[in-house]
Amino acid sequence: MSGQDFSYSRVRLMALAQQVLAEAKRGGATACETDVSEGFGQSVTVRRQEVETIEYNRDKGIGVTVYLGQRRGHASTSDFSDEAVRSTVEAALSIARFTAEDDCAGLPDAELLARDVPEPGLYFPWDLPVEKAIDMARRCEQAAFDVSPMITNTEGASVSVHQSHFVSANSLGFMGGYPISRHYVSCSAIAGEGDDMQRDDWYSGKRDPLDLARPETIGDYAARRTLARLGARKQKTRKVPVLLEAPLAAGLIGSFVHAASGGALYRKSSFLIDALGKQIFPDFVRISERPYLAKGLASSPFDDDGVATRDREVVEGGVLQGYFLSTYSARKLGMQTTGNAGGSHNLLVEPGRHDFAELLQEMGTGLLVTEVLGHGINYVNGDYSRGAAGFWVEKGKIAYPVHEITIAGNLKDMFRGIVAIGSDVVVRGSKQCGSILIDRMTVAGQ
């Protein structure tokens, strides 16, 4: 990808934000907040060594939220012209005039806003010509084919670059923004034939392209994961220990975040209502939030409301110490924002002493889950039921692959039933977690 410069400077984005605030004030808004952003990217996909897709994108936008007392209106545009800015602000004001009053609507308390925001160091531009991206994708896919002639096809190997910058501002004097980058290399391999065809994938996603795994390593690992699934069997229905591989364990922590988030709590659609200060995990579980982690995929000095973020312990000794609250959801609950408008920031689940092999030994006989399907989670009562695939484990050793099964339980029991957390931490998105061993779940099959 060449031509790495943004079309608009940071100074220009700041000027647009100021323009929005001024237009809103002239239009009678009692308060206003705005986000101005620009981003661009490139994605290349190769399949069977032929270029399947080359995609370029360049986006920009202005989001405007105005308040008329306790009435809120929002509008957006991708046009940065003066006329478009005026009409977008007018549209937001028009919407606000017709919305119902909401006593929780409004900007954050001024003293909670981020001030003198430092550059978080999340921007690592990648000058990647499309020819080089194609070569990387081809090497990635070829590495998968080279593992075994049983790798008969792929769903493609991809190399993606994304870079953006933004400015957020509001009428209380807050203004902050910074550039960010995120780059990917991925591969999905297919093995077998007839009724015994399997697929699996792997990817690496980082802020800094120098931190990405080698394309050949990703293709090789995707192929080996796929081959390991050949000859998969169904399982008899039973209750057994379940080991969630690290990427899926991060998903389990994501379910915790959802249930502990303000939106679910004030709507009373969470099983963690009134759980603050209560034991929800075993006492060895510790979950920390670290918004200032270097190169963190969810690092940010402020949240979507402009509220300053901070390091904190969300779970300590298995006890829930804090929810994930935005300004609005905190007011609905009669609490104070935790700086989580827009989501969590780098949740680190403290790893245990066991590596992956030792977790298998700890489990003894049970199910290793490497893939889940569907969205069978009821956050009101915690019921959990999802399609799954993985491996049956006997005496601490993988015996054979399994598929077409369902794992079921209740999140409250699953959280309390965590036996061990592995040291095999995988960093994907905003959660960093090793594999998680759960004492017992229902595995439904034949």
N, C-alpha and C positions, 0 to 999 in steps of 0.2 A: 504494500500500500504506500503510495507516494503522496506528497502534498499534505503534510501532517498538520499544517496550521489550521486553527479554527477560522471560520469566516468572520466571526465577531470577536472583538477583544473583550477582556474582562471589564475594561472601562466602559465599553459600549453596553454590555449587559447591565452594569450598575446604573448607567444613565437611563436605560429603558425602565428599570425597576423604579427609579425616582420619578420618571414620567408617569408611570401607572399610579403611584401614590399621590402625585399632584393632581391628576385627573380625577381620582376618586374623591379627594378633598373638595375640589371644585364642584363636583356633582352632589355634594351633601353627605357623603359617607362619614359616619362617626369613627370608623376604623377600617383599615385595609391591610391585606397581606398579598404578596405576589411572588411568583417564581418565574425566572427567565432562564431558559436553558438552550443549549445547542449540543448536538452530538453527531458523530459519524462513525461508520463502521464498514467492514468488509468481511464477507464469509465465502469460503470456497469449499465445495464438496466434490469429492472424487469417488466414483463407484466403478469397480472392476477396471481401475487405472484410467478411466475416461472421466473427463471433467463433466460433472452432472449439473452443477449450478455455480454461478458466480454472482454474488449479490453485493451491491453497494447501497448504503443508505446514508442520508444526511438529513437530520431532523432539527427543528427548532420550535420553540413554543413559549407562550406567555400564559400563565394561569393567574387569574385575578379573583380574589375573594374579598367582598365588601360587607360591611355591617352597617345597618341602619338601626341603631340601638341594639335590640336582641334579634333582629331579623337578618338573615344571612343570604347572600347571593353569590353564585360562582359562574364564571365564564372563562373561555380560553380561546386562543388564536395561534395560528402558526405564521401570521403576518406581522412583521415588525414595523410596518409603516405607521406614521403619526395617526392617520385616519383609522387604521385598524385598532390601535391602542385605545383611541377615544371610544370607538364603537363597542369594543369589548368591555370597557369599564361601564359604559352606559347599559349594556346588556346585563352585567352583574347587578347593577343598581336596580334595573327593572325587575329582575327576579327577586331581589331582596324585598321590594315593595309589596310583593304578593305572597311572600312566605309567612308562615305563622311565627310568632315570637317564641324564642327558646331561651330560657333563663340561663342556660349553660353555654350559649354561643358567645364567641368573642375571642380576642387575642389573649395570649398568656399574660400573667403578671409580669410587669416590666423587669422586676428584680431577678426573674428566673431566666431571662434571655441571655444568650451567649454574647460576650463582649470581647473585643480584641482577639478575634478568632485566629489561631495560628494555622499556617498551611499544614494540612494533615499528612502530606507526602503520600498520596494515593494515585499519583499520575505518572505512568511510565509509558510514554508513546512508543509505538512499534512501527518503524518505517519498513513495512513488509510489502514489497512488490508482488503483484498477483502471481507472477511466474514462480516466485519463491514459495508462496503459499501453496500453489498447486503441487510443487515438488515435495513439500513437507507432507501434504495430504497423501500423495502417492506413496511416499516412503512409509507412512503410517499404515496404510492399507496393505502394502506389499509385505510388511513385517507380519501382519496377521496371516496372509496366505502362506508365508514361508514356514509357519509353525508346523503345519501338517496339510497333506492333500485332502484331509477330511474337512478343512475349511473350504466350503464349496462356493460361498458367496459372501457378500457383505451388504449392510445397509448404508455403507459409505463411511469415508473418513473425512473429517472437516477441520478446517483451521479458520478461526474467527478473531477479528480485531475489533475492539470497540473503545472509543474515547469520547468523553463529553466534559462539559463544564456548565456551571449554573451559578445563579445569584438568587438568594432569597432575601426578602426585605419586608418590613411592616411599618406601620405608621407610629410605632413606639420608638423608632430610631434604630431598630435592628437591621443590619445588612451584613450578609456573609455569603461566601461561596468559594468554590475551588474546583479544579479539574480532577477527573477520575479516569481510570482505564481498567479494562478487564478483558483478558484474552483467553482463548480456548483452543485445545486440540482434542479431538475425540475420534473414536472408532467403534463401530458395531459390527460384529462378525457373526456369520451363520455357518453351522456345521450340520452334517448328516443329510439324509434324504428320506423320502417317503413319509411314513408316520413318525419317524424319529428325527425330526429337525429341531435344532435348538439355536438360540441366539443369546448373546450377552454383549455388554459394551463396557467401555471405560473412558474416562476423560480426565484432563487436567485443566483447571481454570485458575488463573492467577492475575494479580494486578501487574506484575512485572514479567515480561516475556522471558527474561533470563531464569525465572523460577519454574517455568513450565517443564514437565517431564519431556524427555526426548520423544519425538513422534514414533520411532521404532519401538520404544518401550511400551507406549500406550497400545499400539497395534498388537504387539506380542502378547501383552497381558489380556487384552480383550479376547484374543483367539483362545488362549489357554482357559479362560473362564468359560468360554462357549463349549470347548471340547469336554470339559469336566461335567457338563450337564447332559451329555449323550447317554442314552440308556436309562433315562429318568423313569421312576416308578411312582405309582400312587401309594398312599399310606392308609392303613386302617385308622379309624377314628379312635383317639386315645388322648389322655392328658399327660404331657411330658414337659421337661425343661426345654426352653427355647433360647437360642443364642442369635441375637440380631447382629449381623455384620455391621461394621462401623458406619457406612453410609446410611443404613436403615436405622441404626441407633440414633443418628442425628435427626431422622424423621420422627422418632418417638419423642425426642426432646422438643421438636417442633410442635407436637400435639400438646405437650405441657405448656408451651408458650401460648398457643391458641387459647387453651382453657384458662390461663392466668392473665389474659389480655382484657383491657378495660371494656372493649366493645361487647365481648361475650358476657362479662360480669354484669354490666348494668342492664343488659337485655335479659338477664337471668337464664342464659343458655349455656351455662358452664357448671360442671360438677365441682369446681373449686370455689364456688361462692362461699364467703366467710372462712376460707382456708388459711388466711394470713396468720402466721404465728403457730401454725399447726404442722405436725409431722406428716408429710406426704410421701417421703422417700426413706429408705434406711439411713441410719445415722452416719454412714460413711460417704453419703452423696453430697457433693458440694458443686454448685453451679455459679460461676462468676460472670459478670458482664464487664467487658473491657473495651470501651468505645475508642480508645486511643491506640490500639494495637497497630504496630508498624505493618503496613501493607495489608491490613485486615480487610477481608471482603465485606465486612459490615461496620467498618470504622467510620466515625463521624463526630465532629466536635459539637454538633447540635442536631436536634431532631427536626422533623418536618414542620414543627411549630416555631422553630428558632430557639427552643429551650436548650440550654447547655446540658450536655450529657456528662455522666460521671461514672467512675468505677464503682461497682457495688457488688455485694454478695446477694444473689437472688435466692439461693438455697444454701443453707449452712447447717451441718449436722442433720440433714434430711428435712429441716424445717423451712417452710416457705417464708422468706423474709420480705419479699416485695412483689407486687404485681407489675404488669407492663402497661403503663397509663399514658395517654395523651392528655393535653389540656382539657379537651372536651369530656373524655371518658372519666377523668379524675373528678371534674365538677359534678358529673352525673352520680358519682359514687360518694361525693362529699370528702374527697381526698385530694392530695397534691400530685401533679404530674410527675412521672419518673423519667421524663425525657425520652419517651418511646413512641411518640407520634411517628408512624411509618414503620415500626417494627423494632425488634431487638438488635443489639449491637454486640457482635462477637461474644456469644455465650460459650464459655469454656467449662466443660464438664471435667472435673478433676479425674485424671486417669488412675486406675488401680495398678497393682504390681504385676498382674498377669499379662503376658503377651497372648497372641491369638491361640497358639498351640496349647498354652496352659489353660486358657478358657475352655477349650475342647475337653481337656483332661478333667477340669473342674465339673463340667456338665456330665461327663460320663456317657450316658445314653440319652439321646434327645434329638432335637431338630435344629440344624443350622439354617437360618433364613437369609437368602441373598437377594431375593426379589419379592416385592409385595405389589399387588394389583388392586385397583378399585379404591373407593373412598368410604368404606364402611365404618365410620366413626361417629357415634352419637355423643356430642359434647355435653348434652344436658345431663345424661346419667353415666357417661364414661364407657358405654358398651363399645367394644372394638371387634370387628370381624372383617378380615381382608383375605383375598386370594393370595397365594404365596407359592414360592418355589425355593429349592435349596438342596440340602443334603442331610440324609439320615446319618447320625453319629452313634457308634457303639464302642464302649470302653475307651472313650476319648479319641477315637479315630474315625475319620470320614469313611463310611461304608459304601454308600451309593447315592446318586442324585434322586431327588423326588420333585414331582410337579403336580399340578391340578389338585392342590389341597387348599384348605382354608385354615388360618389361625384365628382363634377367637379368645376373648377374655374381657376384662374390664380395666380401663386405664388406671383406676384407683388401685386395683389389685396388682396390676403390672408394675406400677411405680413402687409400691410397697414390697413387691416380690423380686426386686432386683437383687441378685446374689453377688454379682461382680461387674466391674467396668474395666475394660481392657486398656492396655497401654498403647494399642494399635490405633492411635488417633488419626482420623482423616479430616482434613480441612475442606469443607464444602459449604459455601454460603456463610450464614451467620452463626452456625453451630459447629463446635469442634468437640468431637466425642469419639471414644474408642468403642469397640463392640460391647454390647450389653447382654448379660446373661440373666434371664428371668426364670424364676423357680418352677413355674408351671403355667401352661396354657393348653387350651383344647386344640388339637390338630385333627381336622375333619377331612376325611378322604373317602375311601371305599366304604 
